[in-house]
């Protein structure tokens, strides 16, 4: 993974199979995000390997998977968190950790709306 994505692995959580891996206690909204990935992988280590392969080679697949997770994460924010944390998660989705797959403004729009066209990117 380090070969494909530049991120701080000390502060990054990762859902694989039926387990979320993290070196710190996750806030509720991050647990929600990672739970989406476990659902996408059908809680199966075998399917998680297939999911990971697609995730690494297809920007479109990676975007769809992350957008689903970030939308659920955004919905899990309380009212006071939404304005602050949307900037953080949109920055993550549009940043180098995911290969700069969308712009910041596209990420904000896609996360905060249910526009099906934005999922097809």
N, CA, C and O atoms as a GROMACS GRO file, in nm:
protein
  484
    1UNK      N    1   0.082  -0.119   0.000
    1UNK     CA    2   0.000   0.000   0.000
    1UNK      C    3   0.087   0.126   0.000
    1UNK      O    4   0.054   0.224  -0.066
    2UNK      N    5   0.197   0.122   0.074
    2UNK     CA    6   0.283   0.239   0.079
    2UNK      C    7   0.335   0.276  -0.059
    2UNK      O    8   0.364   0.393  -0.085
    3UNK      N    9   0.348   0.178  -0.147
    3UNK     CA   10   0.397   0.206  -0.281
    3UNK      C   11   0.295   0.285  -0.363
    3UNK      O   12   0.334   0.360  -0.453
    4UNK      N   13   0.167   0.270  -0.333
    4UNK     CA   14   0.063   0.333  -0.413
    4UNK      C   15   0.013   0.464  -0.355
    4UNK      O   16  -0.023   0.555  -0.430
    5UNK      N   17   0.010   0.476  -0.223
    5UNK     CA   18  -0.048   0.593  -0.161
    5UNK      C   19   0.046   0.652  -0.060
    5UNK      O   20   0.106   0.581   0.022
    6UNK      N   21   0.059   0.784  -0.066
    6UNK     CA   22   0.143   0.853   0.031
    6UNK      C   23   0.053   0.904   0.143
    6UNK      O   24  -0.026   0.996   0.122
    7UNK      N   25   0.065   0.845   0.258
    7UNK     CA   26  -0.013   0.890   0.373
    7UNK      C   27   0.063   0.855   0.499
    7UNK      O   28   0.158   0.776   0.498
    8UNK      N   29   0.020   0.914   0.607
    8UNK     CA   30   0.081   0.889   0.737
    8UNK      C   31   0.021   0.761   0.794
    8UNK      O   32  -0.090   0.763   0.846
    9UNK      N   33   0.091   0.650   0.783
    9UNK     CA   34   0.039   0.521   0.826
    9UNK      C   35   0.022   0.512   0.976
    9UNK      O   36  -0.044   0.421   1.025
   10UNK      N   37   0.080   0.604   1.050
   10UNK     CA   38   0.058   0.608   1.195
   10UNK      C   39  -0.080   0.666   1.227
   10UNK      O   40  -0.133   0.642   1.336
   11UNK      N   41  -0.139   0.740   1.133
   11UNK     CA   42  -0.267   0.806   1.157
   11UNK      C   43  -0.376   0.760   1.059
   11UNK      O   44  -0.481   0.824   1.051
   12UNK      N   45  -0.353   0.652   0.987
   12UNK     CA   46  -0.448   0.604   0.887
   12UNK      C   47  -0.513   0.476   0.933
   12UNK      O   48  -0.446   0.384   0.982
   13UNK      N   49  -0.645   0.470   0.917
   13UNK     CA   50  -0.719   0.346   0.947
   13UNK      C   51  -0.743   0.274   0.815
   13UNK      O   52  -0.748   0.336   0.709
   14UNK      N   53  -0.757   0.142   0.823
   14UNK     CA   54  -0.774   0.062   0.703
   14UNK      C   55  -0.866  -0.055   0.733
   14UNK      O   56  -0.838  -0.135   0.822
   15UNK      N   57  -0.977  -0.065   0.659
   15UNK     CA   58  -1.069  -0.177   0.674
   15UNK      C   59  -1.036  -0.287   0.575
   15UNK      O   60  -1.023  -0.261   0.456
   16UNK      N   61  -1.021  -0.408   0.625
   16UNK     CA   62  -0.986  -0.520   0.538
   16UNK      C   63  -1.054  -0.646   0.588
   16UNK      O   64  -1.033  -0.689   0.702
   17UNK      N   65  -1.136  -0.706   0.503
   17UNK     CA   66  -1.206  -0.828   0.542
   17UNK      C   67  -1.315  -0.798   0.642
   17UNK      O   68  -1.418  -0.740   0.609
   18UNK      N   69  -1.291  -0.840   0.767
   18UNK     CA   70  -1.389  -0.811   0.872
   18UNK      C   71  -1.327  -0.732   0.987
   18UNK      O   72  -1.380  -0.731   1.098
   19UNK      N   73  -1.214  -0.667   0.959
   19UNK     CA   74  -1.139  -0.598   1.064
   19UNK      C   75  -1.098  -0.458   1.021
   19UNK      O   76  -1.060  -0.436   0.906
   20UNK      N   77  -1.106  -0.365   1.114
   20UNK     CA   78  -1.053  -0.230   1.091
   20UNK      C   79  -0.920  -0.222   1.165
   20UNK      O   80  -0.912  -0.250   1.285
   21UNK      N   81  -0.816  -0.184   1.093
   21UNK     CA   82  -0.682  -0.171   1.150
   21UNK      C   83  -0.651  -0.023   1.172
   21UNK      O   84  -0.666   0.058   1.080
   22UNK      N   85  -0.609   0.011   1.291
   22UNK     CA   86  -0.571   0.148   1.323
   22UNK      C   87  -0.480   0.145   1.445
   22UNK      O   88  -0.491   0.056   1.530
   23UNK      N   89  -0.391   0.241   1.452
   23UNK     CA   90  -0.298   0.248   1.566
   23UNK      C   91  -0.350   0.343   1.674
   23UNK      O   92  -0.275   0.378   1.766
   24UNK      N   93  -0.475   0.384   1.664
   24UNK     CA   94  -0.534   0.476   1.761
   24UNK      C   95  -0.684   0.450   1.770
   24UNK      O   96  -0.741   0.386   1.682
   25UNK      N   97  -0.746   0.501   1.875
   25UNK     CA   98  -0.890   0.485   1.893
   25UNK      C   99  -0.962   0.575   1.792
   25UNK      O  100  -0.937   0.695   1.785
   26UNK      N  101  -1.051   0.516   1.715
   26UNK     CA  102  -1.119   0.590   1.609
   26UNK      C  103  -1.244   0.661   1.662
   26UNK      O  104  -1.319   0.605   1.742
   27UNK      N  105  -1.266   0.785   1.616
   27UNK     CA  106  -1.393   0.850   1.648
   27UNK      C  107  -1.506   0.782   1.571
   27UNK      O  108  -1.483   0.713   1.472
   28UNK      N  109  -1.628   0.800   1.618
   28UNK     CA  110  -1.744   0.733   1.560
   28UNK      C  111  -1.753   0.749   1.408
   28UNK      O  112  -1.777   0.652   1.336
   29UNK      N  113  -1.732   0.871   1.358
   29UNK     CA  114  -1.748   0.894   1.214
   29UNK      C  115  -1.646   0.815   1.132
   29UNK      O  116  -1.676   0.778   1.018
   30UNK      N  117  -1.527   0.790   1.185
   30UNK     CA  118  -1.429   0.709   1.112
   30UNK      C  119  -1.464   0.560   1.118
   30UNK      O  120  -1.437   0.486   1.023
   31UNK      N  121  -1.522   0.518   1.227
   31UNK     CA  122  -1.570   0.379   1.234
   31UNK      C  123  -1.677   0.358   1.129
   31UNK      O  124  -1.680   0.254   1.062
   32UNK      N  125  -1.767   0.455   1.115
   32UNK     CA  126  -1.872   0.447   1.012
   32UNK      C  127  -1.808   0.436   0.873
   32UNK      O  128  -1.850   0.354   0.792
   33UNK      N  129  -1.708   0.519   0.845
   33UNK     CA  130  -1.639   0.518   0.716
   33UNK      C  131  -1.578   0.380   0.688
   33UNK      O  132  -1.599   0.322   0.581
   34UNK      N  133  -1.504   0.328   0.784
   34UNK     CA  134  -1.437   0.199   0.763
   34UNK      C  135  -1.537   0.084   0.757
   34UNK      O  136  -1.512  -0.015   0.688
   35UNK      N  137  -1.647   0.094   0.827
   35UNK     CA  138  -1.751  -0.009   0.821
   35UNK      C  139  -1.807  -0.020   0.678
   35UNK      O  140  -1.840  -0.129   0.633
   36UNK      N  141  -1.817   0.093   0.609
   36UNK     CA  142  -1.862   0.090   0.469
   36UNK      C  143  -1.766   0.004   0.386
   36UNK      O  144  -1.810  -0.076   0.304
   37UNK      N  145  -1.636   0.022   0.407
   37UNK     CA  146  -1.539  -0.059   0.332
   37UNK      C  147  -1.552  -0.208   0.364
   37UNK      O  148  -1.540  -0.292   0.275
   38UNK      N  149  -1.576  -0.240   0.491
   38UNK     CA  150  -1.596  -0.381   0.527
   38UNK      C  151  -1.720  -0.437   0.457
   38UNK      O  152  -1.719  -0.551   0.411
   39UNK      N  153  -1.825  -0.358   0.449
   39UNK     CA  154  -1.946  -0.400   0.378
   39UNK      C  155  -1.918  -0.418   0.229
   39UNK      O  156  -1.964  -0.514   0.167
   40UNK      N  157  -1.840  -0.327   0.171
   40UNK     CA  158  -1.805  -0.337   0.030
   40UNK      C  159  -1.728  -0.467   0.002
   40UNK      O  160  -1.738  -0.524  -0.107
   41UNK      N  161  -1.654  -0.512   0.100
   41UNK     CA  162  -1.574  -0.634   0.088
   41UNK      C  163  -1.649  -0.757   0.138
   41UNK      O  164  -1.593  -0.866   0.146
   42UNK      N  165  -1.776  -0.740   0.171
   42UNK     CA  166  -1.863  -0.848   0.221
   42UNK      C  167  -1.805  -0.919   0.344
   42UNK      O  168  -1.831  -1.037   0.365
   43UNK      N  169  -1.728  -0.846   0.424
   43UNK     CA  170  -1.668  -0.900   0.546
   43UNK      C  171  -1.588  -1.028   0.519
   43UNK      O  172  -1.581  -1.117   0.604
   44UNK      N  173  -1.529  -1.036   0.401
   44UNK     CA  174  -1.458  -1.156   0.358
   44UNK      C  175  -1.314  -1.121   0.324
   44UNK      O  176  -1.289  -1.028   0.247
   45UNK      N  177  -1.219  -1.195   0.380
   45UNK     CA  178  -1.079  -1.170   0.347
   45UNK      C  179  -1.050  -1.204   0.201
   45UNK      O  180  -0.970  -1.136   0.137
   46UNK      N  181  -1.113  -1.307   0.149
   46UNK     CA  182  -1.094  -1.342   0.007
   46UNK      C  183  -1.143  -1.228  -0.082
   46UNK      O  184  -1.071  -1.182  -0.170
   47UNK      N  185  -1.266  -1.182  -0.059
   47UNK     CA  186  -1.320  -1.072  -0.140
   47UNK      C  187  -1.246  -0.941  -0.115
   47UNK      O  188  -1.237  -0.856  -0.204
   48UNK      N  189  -1.192  -0.926   0.005
   48UNK     CA  190  -1.114  -0.806   0.035
   48UNK      C  191  -0.990  -0.797  -0.054
   48UNK      O  192  -0.952  -0.687  -0.095
   49UNK      N  193  -0.927  -0.910  -0.084
   49UNK     CA  194  -0.810  -0.909  -0.174
   49UNK      C  195  -0.851  -0.866  -0.315
   49UNK      O  196  -0.779  -0.791  -0.380
   50UNK      N  197  -0.964  -0.914  -0.362
   50UNK     CA  198  -1.013  -0.872  -0.494
   50UNK      C  199  -1.047  -0.724  -0.494
   50UNK      O  200  -1.012  -0.650  -0.587
   51UNK      N  201  -1.115  -0.680  -0.388
   51UNK     CA  202  -1.152  -0.540  -0.372
   51UNK      C  203  -1.026  -0.453  -0.373
   51UNK      O  204  -1.020  -0.351  -0.441
   52UNK      N  205  -0.925  -0.495  -0.298
   52UNK     CA  206  -0.801  -0.419  -0.289
   52UNK      C  207  -0.732  -0.409  -0.425
   52UNK      O  208  -0.681  -0.303  -0.461
   53UNK      N  209  -0.730  -0.517  -0.499
   53UNK     CA  210  -0.670  -0.515  -0.633
   53UNK      C  211  -0.740  -0.413  -0.721
   53UNK      O  212  -0.674  -0.330  -0.786
   54UNK      N  213  -0.871  -0.417  -0.725
   54UNK     CA  214  -0.947  -0.319  -0.803
   54UNK      C  215  -0.922  -0.178  -0.753
   54UNK      O  216  -0.907  -0.084  -0.832
   55UNK      N  217  -0.918  -0.162  -0.622
   55UNK     CA  218  -0.896  -0.032  -0.558
   55UNK      C  219  -0.761   0.027  -0.601
   55UNK      O  220  -0.751   0.147  -0.626
   56UNK      N  221  -0.661  -0.056  -0.611
   56UNK     CA  222  -0.528  -0.009  -0.646
   56UNK      C  223  -0.513   0.023  -0.794
   56UNK      O  224  -0.439   0.115  -0.829
   57UNK      N  225  -0.581  -0.050  -0.880
   57UNK     CA  226  -0.559  -0.031  -1.025
   57UNK      C  227  -0.663   0.058  -1.092
   57UNK      O  228  -0.639   0.107  -1.203
   58UNK      N  229  -0.777   0.081  -1.029
   58UNK     CA  230  -0.882   0.158  -1.094
   58UNK      C  231  -0.917   0.283  -1.013
   58UNK      O  232  -0.972   0.273  -0.903
   59UNK      N  233  -0.884   0.400  -1.069
   59UNK     CA  234  -0.921   0.525  -1.003
   59UNK      C  235  -1.072   0.538  -0.992
   59UNK      O  236  -1.123   0.588  -0.891
   60UNK      N  237  -1.144   0.493  -1.092
   60UNK     CA  238  -1.290   0.503  -1.091
   60UNK      C  239  -1.349   0.418  -0.977
   60UNK      O  240  -1.437   0.464  -0.904
   61UNK      N  241  -1.301   0.296  -0.962
   61UNK     CA  242  -1.347   0.209  -0.854
   61UNK      C  243  -1.311   0.269  -0.719
   61UNK      O  244  -1.395   0.274  -0.629
   62UNK      N  245  -1.187   0.316  -0.705
   62UNK     CA  246  -1.141   0.375  -0.580
   62UNK      C  247  -1.229   0.495  -0.544
   62UNK      O  248  -1.268   0.511  -0.428
   63UNK      N  249  -1.260   0.579  -0.641
   63UNK     CA  250  -1.344   0.696  -0.617
   63UNK      C  251  -1.484   0.654  -0.571
   63UNK      O  252  -1.536   0.710  -0.475
   64UNK      N  253  -1.543   0.556  -0.637
   64UNK     CA  254  -1.677   0.510  -0.599
   64UNK      C  255  -1.678   0.454  -0.457
   64UNK      O  256  -1.770   0.481  -0.381
   65UNK      N  257  -1.577   0.375  -0.422
   65UNK     CA  258  -1.570   0.316  -0.290
   65UNK      C  259  -1.553   0.423  -0.182
   65UNK      O  260  -1.620   0.420  -0.079
   66UNK      N  261  -1.462   0.516  -0.207
   66UNK     CA  262  -1.438   0.622  -0.109
   66UNK      C  263  -1.556   0.718  -0.099
   66UNK      O  264  -1.590   0.763   0.010
   67UNK      N  265  -1.619   0.749  -0.211
   67UNK     CA  266  -1.733   0.839  -0.208
   67UNK      C  267  -1.846   0.780  -0.123
   67UNK      O  268  -1.907   0.851  -0.044
   68UNK      N  269  -1.873   0.652  -0.140
   68UNK     CA  270  -1.975   0.587  -0.056
   68UNK      C  271  -1.939   0.600   0.092
   68UNK      O  272  -2.024   0.633   0.175
   69UNK      N  273  -1.814   0.574   0.124
   69UNK     CA  274  -1.770   0.578   0.264
   69UNK      C  275  -1.772   0.720   0.319
   69UNK      O  276  -1.815   0.742   0.432
   70UNK      N  277  -1.728   0.818   0.240
   70UNK     CA  278  -1.727   0.956   0.288
   70UNK      C  279  -1.868   1.011   0.302
   70UNK      O  280  -1.893   1.092   0.392
   71UNK      N  281  -1.961   0.971   0.217
   71UNK     CA  282  -2.099   1.015   0.233
   71UNK      C  283  -2.159   0.965   0.364
   71UNK      O  284  -2.226   1.040   0.435
   72UNK      N  285  -2.135   0.839   0.396
   72UNK     CA  286  -2.185   0.785   0.523
   72UNK      C  287  -2.115   0.853   0.641
   72UNK      O  288  -2.177   0.884   0.742
   73UNK      N  289  -1.986   0.876   0.626
   73UNK     CA  290  -1.910   0.943   0.733
   73UNK      C  291  -1.967   1.083   0.756
   73UNK      O  292  -1.986   1.124   0.870
   74UNK      N  293  -1.993   1.157   0.649
   74UNK     CA  294  -2.048   1.292   0.660
   74UNK      C  295  -2.183   1.290   0.731
   74UNK      O  296  -2.210   1.377   0.814
   75UNK      N  297  -2.266   1.193   0.700
   75UNK     CA  298  -2.396   1.181   0.766
   75UNK      C  299  -2.381   1.149   0.914
   75UNK      O  300  -2.470   1.180   0.994
   76UNK      N  301  -2.270   1.088   0.953
   76UNK     CA  302  -2.247   1.053   1.093
   76UNK      C  303  -2.197   1.171   1.176
   76UNK      O  304  -2.196   1.163   1.299
   77UNK      N  305  -2.154   1.280   1.110
   77UNK     CA  306  -2.110   1.398   1.184
   77UNK      C  307  -2.229   1.460   1.256
   77UNK      O  308  -2.341   1.457   1.206
   78UNK      N  309  -2.202   1.516   1.374
   78UNK     CA  310  -2.309   1.593   1.436
   78UNK      C  311  -2.313   1.732   1.371
   78UNK      O  312  -2.224   1.768   1.295
   79UNK      N  313  -2.416   1.807   1.401
   79UNK     CA  314  -2.437   1.937   1.336
   79UNK      C  315  -2.316   2.028   1.347
   79UNK      O  316  -2.281   2.097   1.251
   80UNK      N  317  -2.251   2.030   1.462
   80UNK     CA  318  -2.136   2.120   1.484
   80UNK      C  319  -2.012   2.075   1.407
   80UNK      O  320  -1.927   2.157   1.374
   81UNK      N  321  -2.001   1.947   1.379
   81UNK     CA  322  -1.883   1.894   1.310
   81UNK      C  323  -1.890   1.916   1.159
   81UNK      O  324  -1.786   1.928   1.093
   82UNK      N  325  -2.009   1.921   1.103
   82UNK     CA  326  -2.025   1.919   0.957
   82UNK      C  327  -1.946   2.027   0.886
   82UNK      O  328  -1.877   1.998   0.788
   83UNK      N  329  -1.955   2.152   0.932
   83UNK     CA  330  -1.886   2.261   0.862
   83UNK      C  331  -1.734   2.249   0.869
   83UNK      O  332  -1.665   2.284   0.773
   84UNK      N  333  -1.683   2.202   0.981
   84UNK     CA  334  -1.538   2.189   0.997
   84UNK      C  335  -1.485   2.064   0.927
   84UNK      O  336  -1.387   2.070   0.854
   85UNK      N  337  -1.550   1.952   0.951
   85UNK     CA  338  -1.495   1.825   0.904
   85UNK      C  339  -1.518   1.798   0.756
   85UNK      O  340  -1.446   1.717   0.698
   86UNK      N  341  -1.615   1.866   0.693
   86UNK     CA  342  -1.631   1.848   0.547
   86UNK      C  343  -1.504   1.893   0.476
   86UNK      O  344  -1.464   1.833   0.376
   87UNK      N  345  -1.440   1.997   0.526
   87UNK     CA  346  -1.316   2.045   0.465
   87UNK      C  347  -1.206   1.940   0.476
   87UNK      O  348  -1.127   1.920   0.383
   88UNK      N  349  -1.202   1.873   0.591
   88UNK     CA  350  -1.100   1.768   0.612
   88UNK      C  351  -1.123   1.650   0.519
   88UNK      O  352  -1.031   1.606   0.451
   89UNK      N  353  -1.247   1.597   0.517
   89UNK     CA  354  -1.269   1.476   0.438
   89UNK      C  355  -1.267   1.505   0.288
   89UNK      O  356  -1.224   1.421   0.209
   90UNK      N  357  -1.314   1.624   0.248
   90UNK     CA  358  -1.305   1.660   0.106
   90UNK      C  359  -1.159   1.679   0.065
   90UNK      O  360  -1.120   1.645  -0.046
   91UNK      N  361  -1.079   1.732   0.156
   91UNK     CA  362  -0.936   1.744   0.131
   91UNK      C  363  -0.869   1.608   0.118
   91UNK      O  364  -0.780   1.589   0.034
   92UNK      N  365  -0.914   1.514   0.200
   92UNK     CA  366  -0.860   1.378   0.189
   92UNK      C  367  -0.898   1.315   0.055
   92UNK      O  368  -0.813   1.263  -0.016
   93UNK      N  369  -1.029   1.320   0.021
   93UNK     CA  370  -1.075   1.257  -0.103
   93UNK      C  371  -1.010   1.319  -0.227
   93UNK      O  372  -0.985   1.250  -0.326
   94UNK      N  373  -0.983   1.449  -0.221
   94UNK     CA  374  -0.924   1.517  -0.337
   94UNK      C  375  -0.771   1.520  -0.332
   94UNK      O  376  -0.707   1.571  -0.424
   95UNK      N  377  -0.713   1.466  -0.227
   95UNK     CA  378  -0.569   1.476  -0.208
   95UNK      C  379  -0.488   1.360  -0.263
   95UNK      O  380  -0.540   1.271  -0.330
   96UNK      N  381  -0.362   1.364  -0.233
   96UNK     CA  382  -0.269   1.265  -0.288
   96UNK      C  383  -0.287   1.125  -0.230
   96UNK      O  384  -0.245   1.026  -0.290
   97UNK      N  385  -0.349   1.116  -0.110
   97UNK     CA  386  -0.369   0.984  -0.051
   97UNK      C  387  -0.449   0.894  -0.144
   97UNK      O  388  -0.426   0.773  -0.148
   98UNK      N  389  -0.543   0.952  -0.219
   98UNK     CA  390  -0.625   0.873  -0.312
   98UNK      C  391  -0.588   0.900  -0.458
   98UNK      O  392  -0.662   0.861  -0.548
   99UNK      N  393  -0.477   0.965  -0.482
   99UNK     CA  394  -0.430   0.986  -0.618
   99UNK      C  395  -0.491   1.107  -0.686
   99UNK      O  396  -0.501   1.110  -0.809
  100UNK      N  397  -0.531   1.208  -0.608
  100UNK     CA  398  -0.588   1.332  -0.664
  100UNK      C  399  -0.697   1.302  -0.767
  100UNK      O  400  -0.693   1.355  -0.879
  101UNK      N  401  -0.794   1.219  -0.729
  101UNK     CA  402  -0.892   1.171  -0.826
  101UNK      C  403  -1.001   1.273  -0.858
  101UNK      O  404  -1.068   1.261  -0.961
  102UNK      N  405  -1.020   1.374  -0.772
  102UNK     CA  406  -1.114   1.482  -0.799
  102UNK      C  407  -1.058   1.610  -0.739
  102UNK      O  408  -0.962   1.607  -0.661
  103UNK      N  409  -1.116   1.723  -0.775
  103UNK     CA  410  -1.077   1.849  -0.713
  103UNK      C  411  -1.143   1.862  -0.576
  103UNK      O  412  -1.235   1.786  -0.544
  104UNK      N  413  -1.098   1.955  -0.497
  104UNK     CA  414  -1.156   1.978  -0.365
  104UNK      C  415  -1.304   2.014  -0.377
  104UNK      O  416  -1.387   1.957  -0.306
  105UNK      N  417  -1.337   2.106  -0.466
  105UNK     CA  418  -1.478   2.148  -0.482
  105UNK      C  419  -1.565   2.033  -0.530
  105UNK      O  420  -1.679   2.019  -0.486
  106UNK      N  421  -1.513   1.951  -0.621
  106UNK     CA  422  -1.589   1.833  -0.665
  106UNK      C  423  -1.613   1.738  -0.549
  106UNK      O  424  -1.720   1.679  -0.537
  107UNK      N  425  -1.513   1.721  -0.464
  107UNK     CA  426  -1.526   1.632  -0.348
  107UNK      C  427  -1.633   1.684  -0.252
  107UNK      O  428  -1.716   1.607  -0.205
  108UNK      N  429  -1.630   1.814  -0.222
  108UNK     CA  430  -1.732   1.871  -0.132
  108UNK      C  431  -1.871   1.847  -0.189
  108UNK      O  432  -1.960   1.801  -0.118
  109UNK      N  433  -1.889   1.878  -0.316
  109UNK     CA  434  -2.019   1.861  -0.379
  109UNK      C  435  -2.064   1.714  -0.378
  109UNK      O  436  -2.178   1.684  -0.343
  110UNK      N  437  -1.976   1.626  -0.416
  110UNK     CA  438  -2.010   1.484  -0.426
  110UNK      C  439  -2.045   1.424  -0.289
  110UNK      O  440  -2.137   1.344  -0.277
  111UNK      N  441  -1.971   1.463  -0.186
  111UNK     CA  442  -1.995   1.409  -0.052
  111UNK      C  443  -2.126   1.461   0.005
  111UNK      O  444  -2.199   1.387   0.071
  112UNK      N  445  -2.157   1.587  -0.018
  112UNK     CA  446  -2.272   1.650   0.047
  112UNK      C  447  -2.402   1.637  -0.031
  112UNK      O  448  -2.507   1.679   0.018
  113UNK      N  449  -2.398   1.580  -0.151
  113UNK     CA  450  -2.520   1.559  -0.229
  113UNK      C  451  -2.529   1.411  -0.266
  113UNK      O  452  -2.434   1.335  -0.249
  114UNK      N  453  -2.643   1.373  -0.316
  114UNK     CA  454  -2.662   1.235  -0.363
  114UNK      C  455  -2.670   1.231  -0.514
  114UNK      O  456  -2.745   1.151  -0.571
  115UNK      N  457  -2.594   1.316  -0.578
  115UNK     CA  458  -2.593   1.325  -0.724
  115UNK      C  459  -2.530   1.200  -0.783
  115UNK      O  460  -2.409   1.179  -0.770
  116UNK      N  461  -2.609   1.116  -0.848
  116UNK     CA  462  -2.560   0.989  -0.905
  116UNK      C  463  -2.457   1.014  -1.015
  116UNK      O  464  -2.369   0.930  -1.037
  117UNK      N  465  -2.465   1.126  -1.083
  117UNK     CA  466  -2.367   1.156  -1.190
  117UNK      C  467  -2.227   1.172  -1.131
  117UNK      O  468  -2.129   1.134  -1.195
  118UNK      N  469  -2.216   1.226  -1.010
  118UNK     CA  470  -2.084   1.244  -0.949
  118UNK      C  471  -2.020   1.111  -0.911
  118UNK      O  472  -1.898   1.103  -0.897
  119UNK      N  473  -2.100   1.006  -0.895
  119UNK     CA  474  -2.046   0.874  -0.863
  119UNK      C  475  -1.981   0.809  -0.984
  119UNK      O  476  -1.899   0.719  -0.968
  120UNK      N  477  -2.016   0.853  -1.105
  120UNK     CA  478  -1.970   0.788  -1.227
  120UNK      C  479  -1.834   0.838  -1.271
  120UNK      O  480  -1.779   0.786  -1.368
  121UNK      N  481  -1.779   0.934  -1.206
  121UNK     CA  482  -1.651   0.997  -1.241
  121UNK      C  483  -1.551   0.899  -1.296
  121UNK      O  484  -1.439   0.937  -1.330
   0.00000   0.00000   0.00000
